[in-house]
């Protein structure tokens, strides 16, 4: 059976998420996440008015806090 690329895209995880979703995924509060964004410890990008955090950057930020 032939699978379409749109079916693949629908099943693929996102590459980046909004700050509220990033906080939820990381298990931290939004205030903590926004403090990391403000300090530059957690990089993000802006697309228009929307701020996004790449999941790779979120993982790296969390790994940097692992004990």
C-alpha positions in Angstrom: 0.0 0.0 0.0 1.3 3.5 -0.8 1.4 5.9 2.0 1.1 9.6 1.3 3.5 12.2 2.6 0.7 14.1 4.4 0.0 11.0 6.5 3.7 10.9 7.4 3.7 14.6 8.4 0.6 14.1 10.5 2.3 11.3 12.5 5.6 13.2 12.8 6.4 15.0 16.1 6.7 18.8 15.8 10.2 20.3 15.4 9.3 23.2 17.7 6.7 24.1 20.2 5.3 27.2 21.9 6.6 28.1 25.3 3.6 26.9 27.2 3.9 23.5 25.5 7.7 23.4 26.1 7.1 24.1 29.8 4.6 21.2 29.9 6.9 18.8 28.1 9.9 19.8 30.3 7.8 19.5 33.5 8.7 23.1 34.6 6.6 26.1 35.2 6.1 28.8 32.6 7.9 31.3 34.8 11.0 29.1 34.9 10.9 28.6 31.1 10.4 32.3 30.4 13.3 33.1 32.7 15.5 30.7 30.7 14.4 32.4 27.5 15.1 35.9 28.9 18.6 34.9 30.1 19.5 33.3 26.8 20.0 29.9 28.4 17.2 28.5 26.3 17.3 29.7 22.7 14.1 30.3 20.7 13.0 31.7 17.4 10.3 34.1 16.4 8.1 33.6 13.3 6.0 36.7 13.0 4.5 37.2 16.4 4.9 33.6 17.5 7.8 32.4 19.6 8.9 28.8 19.2 11.4 26.6 21.0 13.0 23.8 19.0 12.7 20.5 20.8 16.4 19.9 20.4 17.1 23.1 22.2 14.7 22.1 25.0 16.4 18.7 25.4 19.9 20.4 25.5 18.7 22.9 28.1 17.3 20.0 30.2 20.5 18.0 29.8 22.5 21.0 31.0 20.6 20.9 34.2 20.9 17.1 34.8 22.7 16.1 38.0 
